[in-house]
Amino acid sequence: MDYVDINNVSIIKKGSQYISVSTGDIVFKDILSFTSPCSLEKYLKQWNATAGKGIYPYSHFTCIEDIENCIEFPSYESFFNQLKKV
């Protein structure tokens, strides 16, 4: 097993956003930083990706335990987004 030398880690940051983190031959890049600006939805469509953005009832659950104990699918109203008012 190979161990990562924490002294050999390279990090490129722009503001609070990590652009690239690398060590040795392993490189993690924020691909949206290397393409034209667009939303994740448009980026996936551009590459004919089968994955897509989902929706989540953020305001419905207040903690992980609420999610784990949920036995019924949340109501339509639970998906209202307080930030976007949608």
LINNOR-V888005 format. One record per residue. N is the residue number from 0. D_FIRST is the distance of its C-alpha to the first C-alpha in Angstrom with 1 decimal. Layout:
# LINNOR-V888005
n=N d_first=D_FIRST
n=N d_first=D_FIRST
This chain:
# LINNOR-V888005
n=0 d_first=0.0
n=1 d_first=3.8
n=2 d_first=6.6
n=3 d_first=10.0
n=4 d_first=12.8
n=5 d_first=15.6
n=6 d_first=18.1
n=7 d_first=17.2
n=8 d_first=18.1
n=9 d_first=21.2
n=10 d_first=23.5
n=11 d_first=26.8
n=12 d_first=29.2
n=13 d_first=32.7
n=14 d_first=34.5
n=15 d_first=32.4
n=16 d_first=30.7
n=17 d_first=27.2
n=18 d_first=27.6
n=19 d_first=24.1
n=20 d_first=20.8
n=21 d_first=18.3
n=22 d_first=15.4
n=23 d_first=14.5
n=24 d_first=14.9
n=25 d_first=14.9
n=26 d_first=18.4
n=27 d_first=20.1
n=28 d_first=23.9
n=29 d_first=26.9
n=30 d_first=28.5
n=31 d_first=31.9
n=32 d_first=32.0
n=33 d_first=32.1
n=34 d_first=34.8
n=35 d_first=38.4
n=36 d_first=39.0
n=37 d_first=39.4
n=38 d_first=38.6
n=39 d_first=35.6
n=40 d_first=38.1
n=41 d_first=39.6
n=42 d_first=36.3
n=43 d_first=35.2
n=44 d_first=38.7
n=45 d_first=38.6
n=46 d_first=35.6
n=47 d_first=37.1
n=48 d_first=34.1
n=49 d_first=34.7
n=50 d_first=33.2
n=51 d_first=35.6
n=52 d_first=36.3
n=53 d_first=37.2
n=54 d_first=39.4
n=55 d_first=38.7
n=56 d_first=41.2
n=57 d_first=39.9
n=58 d_first=43.1
n=59 d_first=43.3
n=60 d_first=40.3
n=61 d_first=40.1
n=62 d_first=36.8
n=63 d_first=34.0
n=64 d_first=36.1
n=65 d_first=38.8
n=66 d_first=36.6
n=67 d_first=35.2
n=68 d_first=38.8
n=69 d_first=40.3
n=70 d_first=41.7
n=71 d_first=44.0
n=72 d_first=43.3
n=73 d_first=44.6
n=74 d_first=48.0
n=75 d_first=48.8
n=76 d_first=49.9
n=77 d_first=46.5
n=78 d_first=45.1
n=79 d_first=47.5
n=80 d_first=45.6
n=81 d_first=47.2
n=82 d_first=46.0
n=83 d_first=47.3
n=84 d_first=50.2
n=85 d_first=49.3
